[in-house]
Amino acid sequence: MSPQKALMVLSGKGGVGKSLIAANLALALLDGGASVGLLDADFSASNSGYFIDTGEGQVEAKHDSFEPLLVDGLELFSLPLVLGEHSFSMDGSQYAQLLRDAIVETNWKCDYLVVDHPAGFSDELKVAARVLKDIYAGSIIVVQPAHHLDAIRAINLHRELEMPGLGLIENMSYVEVGAVKANIFGESIVDELGDKYEVPVFGKIPLSMKIRKAVESKNPRLPEQFLQPILLAVEAFMTAPIQTPGFLSRIKSYLEGTLIEWFAALALSANGMINIKELQEQFGYPGGRVIRLNIIKESGESITYADWIIQNGMLQVAEGEYSLDVQVDIIPNALKWAFLKKRVLSNGQLYTFKDAQRLGHMRVYGEKSMVQGAYFMRHVFESLADNEQAMGAMKPLLEML
């Protein structure tokens, strides 16, 4: 992935002009000489085509990647540029995969990515945070006077998830007709929110016929007299450091702690409740070689690991200098499903460690006795899963994963 830094633009409520703000942030960055991409991540209600004149252009879908559409120097990904006028209905897992593909599998050449995020704060926000975590600098929250509660929810959710909110922009703040200035959606809320929650306020943008006519002509650029909030937001983004959202750090720390406890329970259970020597003889595994049990995320990133060695019929933690003989990568859910015997596959059978290997949830690497070591560890797991006493010690920890 090429982008070095990402900005999310979001709101607690649809229809507040979030896409207009996202487009202007991207164009302001572009005008400042940066290389910029705009990702319309509202896949089920994409509307960047209302703002950007894409002509007959399309996002090119290759067999393993996407090529963003280049529009006057701006790189653009929007689902209608792939599917045309067809709608796209998806569940949470499909959204997560498509968002990942749109970010990771798109041949972005830009340095900065502006993400027009779906309105609201369901699982999409956490999905986006996970995918963007290595380049995320913060969010611009778009508010509107008529939606005071939605704005508060947006600010509070960022605090609860420890996601940096760079600041607020109030859109449709007022309307001017000649010398008359009217608050047709109610009194402005943005300054009050900024003071109460100690969030920077970048400014207010009115409801304006000039803006409407510009958008209708596929020119989303705000008139110069309304541009100040956008410029202040761009400055904040450019100077903000990349910050991994805090809730992701907490999840990783939580999993690490739980898994370390589980590793200890695994060793105690294996040494006290199953016959390891018998398994060695059954699978011709001599022991004395180091097996790494590496717990990974779906993305392949390691959460934590333990290095084991079989000596004198005991499963022990490897110490000192050693080289790996076998590495077993496995996702936490595979451990949970196989040990607890709760997941039923489409064929009606219970999920097993054999299924974990078959489905790619568990992968084995190594040399020399790799096959023997892999079969040995799999049968250690299976023996423990069938042992009620062992599961009594391991089950509470597995259920926490």
N, C-alpha and C positions, 0 to 999 in steps of 0.2 A: 504494500500500500504506500503510495507516494506522499499523501498529505502529512505534514509535520504537526499540524495544529488544527483543532476542530472547535466550532462554535455551534451550540444548539439554540434554536429559536423556538419558543413554545408558549403555550397559553393554557389556561385552565378551561377555556370555553372556545368553541369554534365560532367563526364569523367575526372575529375581532381584528382581522387584518394581519394576521401573523405572516402569511405568505408574502404580502406586500413588504413587510419589514425585512423578512429574510432576503428577498430579492434585492432590496436597497442596500442591505449590509454587504452582500456579495459584490454588488456593483461599485460601492464605495471603496471596498478593498481593491477591486480591479483598477479603479481610477487612480488609486494611490500607488500603482505599479506592482502590486502583488499578483501572483498567479493563484487563481481562485476557482473552486468548484462549488456548485450548488446542488445539494442532494434533496430532492423532494421525497421525504421519507413517509409522507402520509399516503401510503400505497393504495388504500381503499377509497381515498377521496383526493387524488392528486389534482392540483389546479395550477401548477406553474405555467401551463400553456396559456392561461389567461393573462399572464404578466410578461412572459418572455416570447418574443416572436421567433418561433422555431422553424417557420416555413414548412417545408416538406421533410425536414431533417428527422432522423431517427437515431436512437441509441442502438448501436450495432451489437447484437448478441452473438458472440462466438461460441464455440463448443465448450469452452471452459472459462470464459470471461466476458465482460461487457466493455464496450468502447464508448465513453461519454460523448454526447453531442457538443461540439464546439460552436458557440454562438457569440460572435464578436469578441472572442478572447475568453469568454466564460465557459467553463466545462459544466455540463448539465446532465444530471440523471433524473428522469421522471418516468414512472411506469407507463403512462400513455405513449411515451416515445418508443416503448418496446411492444406494447399490446394494441396500440391504436385506441379505438373507442370501446373496446371490450372491457367489461368490469372484471374485477378480481376480488373474490371473496376468500378469506383465509382465516385459519385459527392462529393461536399464539405462536406455535412452533413454526408455522410457515412464515409468519411475519419475521420471526427471529432469523430464520435462514435467509430470507430475501434481503433483510437489512444487512446481514453479514456479507452476502454476495455483493450487494450494492456498494459496500464500503471496501471490502477486502479483495473481491474478485473483479473490481472495475479498474481499468487501466488509467487511474487518475495520474495526471502529470503535475497537478497543482501543489502548492505548498500549504494552502489554507482551504479548509472545507467548511462551508456553512450548511448546516442540516436543518431543513424545515421540518420540524417534528410534528407528529399528529397532535391535535388538540386533546386535552384531557391527560389523566395521569394513571393509566392502567399499567399492565406489564410492559408496554412498549418503552416506557421511560427507563426501566431497569435493563431491558434488552439493549437499548441504545447505549446506555452507560457502560455495559459490559463490552460491547463491540468497539466503542470509541475510547476506552479507558487509557490507552497509551498516548492519545493525542488530544484528549478533552481539556479545554481551558475554561469552560464555564457556559452558562446559559444566559440569554437575553429573554426576559419574561415580558410578554406583551399583555397589557391590561386595557380594560375599557370601563368607563364610568358605571355602566349598567350592571357590571359583573364584579362587584366588590368581593363577594364571598369566594368566587373562583380564583381571584387574584391572591387572596390570603392563603387559600389551599396550595396554590403553586409555590408561594414563598415558603410556607411551612414544610411542604414535602421536600423541597431542596435542603432545608435544615435537617430534617429527620434522616434523609439519606446521605447527608454530608456531601452534597453536590454544590459546587460554587455557583451562586447566582450573581452574574456580573452586574446586573442592574435592570431597571424597569423602563419601558417606554409605554406611554399611554397613547393609544390610537383612538381616533374618532372622539377626541377630547372635547371638542366644541365645534360650532359652525359659525361662520361669519357671513352675514348678508348685508353688504354695504357697511354701515357703521355699527350695525347691530351684531353683537356676539351672544350666541345662545348655547346653553348646555342641554341639548335635546335628549341626551342619554342620562342626564343627571349631573350633579356636581362632580368635579374632578376628584379622583381618589388617590392619584399617584403620589402626591407630596405627603399625604397622610400616611400612606403605606411605607414610603421611604423612611420617614421619621420614626414610625412605630417599630419597624422591623430592621432598621439600620441597613437598608439596601440603597445603593446609589440610584438616583433618578436621572435618566438621561434627557428627559423632556417629554413634550406633548406634541402630537400631530393632529391637526383638525380633520373633520369631515369636510372635504373640499371638492367642488366641481372641477377644479384644475387637476386634482389627483385622479378623479374618476375618468375624465376625458383622456388623460395620459395613459391610464391603464387600458382603456378601450382601444387605444391605438397601439397597444403592445409596447408601450414605453413606460415601465414602472418607476422610472426615476422621479423622486419627489422634487417639486420646485425648490429652488435654492432657499427660499425663506422658511421652508419646513424641514430642512436637511440637518439642522444642528443636532437633534437627538441621535441620528444615525452616525454622525461623525464622532460624537462622544462615545458611543457604544463601540465603534471600530477601534478607537484609541484604547479603551479599556481591554478589549480583546487582544490587541497586539502586545500589550504590556503584561497581560496575565500569564502566570506560569501554567504549565500542564499539571493537572491535579487529578489523580485517581480518586473517584468518588469513595467516600469513607465506608459506605456500606459494603463495597466490594472487598476492602481491606479486612473489615470485620468478619465477613463470610470466610475469607481465606484463613484468618487466625482461628476462627471457630473450628473449621474443618481440620486444620493442623492439630489443634489440641485434642479433638475427639479421636482422630486417627492414631495419634501417638498412644492414647489410652487403649485403643483397640489393638494396636500392635502388641502391647504388653499382655493383654488378655489372650491374644492369639498364641503367643509363646507359652504362656502358662497352661492354656488348654491343650495345646499340641503335645507338650511334654508330659502332662499329667493324665491325659484321657485317651490318647490314641497311641498305637504301636508304630513308632516311626521306623524302627529297624525292620519291621515286617514290610512296610511300604518300600523301603530302600531295596530290599531283596526282590520284591515283586516287580519293581520297575528298573532294576539294575542300576540304581543311582548310588554311586559310591560315597557321596558326601565329601566333606573337606573342600567344597567349592562354593563360591559366594553367589547367592541368588538375591537380586535386588527386587523388592516389591515396591513398585513406583505407582503411587496413586495420582491420577491425572484428571484434569478437566476434560470436557468434551473437545475442547480446542487442542488438546495435546499438552498443554502447559502442566508442569508438575506441581502438585499441591504439597506433598511430602513423601518421603520414602523411608524404607528400612532395609538394611543389608543383612541377610541371614546366612548362616553357615551350619551345616549338619555335622556334628561331631559327637561321637560316642552315643549315637541314638537320640540326640537332643537337638532341638531347634534353638540356636543361640544367635545373639547379635554379633555380627562380624566386627572385629576390632583390629587396629593396626593397619599395616600396609597390605593391600590385596588388589587383585584384579577381578573384574566381574566375569562370571561364567555364563550367567543367565540374567536377563532383565525381563520382568513381567510388568507391563503397563496395564492398569485397570482403572476404570472410572468408579467413583463411589457407589453409584446406583447399581452397578453390576455386582458389587460385593453385597449390597443390601438385598437385591432381588434374589440372588442365588442362595445366600445363607438363610434368608427368612422364608424362602419358598412361597412368595406371595404373588409374583407376577405370572400371569397365565398368557401363553403365546397364542397366536391365531389358530394353531393346530390343536389347541386345548391342553397342551402339555405345560408343565411348570418350567420356568426359566432355570437353567442350570449353568454351571461354569463352562460346559461344552458349548452352550448357546452363546455365552459371553465371548468365547473365541470365534465362533462362527459369525457372529454379528459385528465383530470388530470392537466390542467393548473391552476386550482383553487381548493384548498383543504380546508376543514373546520374541525376544531377540537374544542372540548369543552365538557362541561357537562351541566346539567340542561336544559336550554333553547337553546341549540346549534342549533337544527333544526329551531326553530322559529327565532333565531338571524340570521342564514344563509339565510333563505328565505327573511327576512326583508332587510338585506344588499343587497342581489341580486336585490330586487325590487327597492331599493333606486337607485342603479346603472341604472337599466332599465328605471326608471322614468326620471332620468337625461339625459340618452342617447336619449330619445324621446322629450326632451325639448330644442328647438332651442336656447333660450336665455342662458340656462345653458351651452350648448355645445359651444356657442360663447366664453365663458370664459375659458372653459376647453380644447377645441380642439387644440389651438396652443401648449399647453404644452404636450398634448398626442402625437402630431405629432413629437415632439422632442425625444420621447422615442425610 
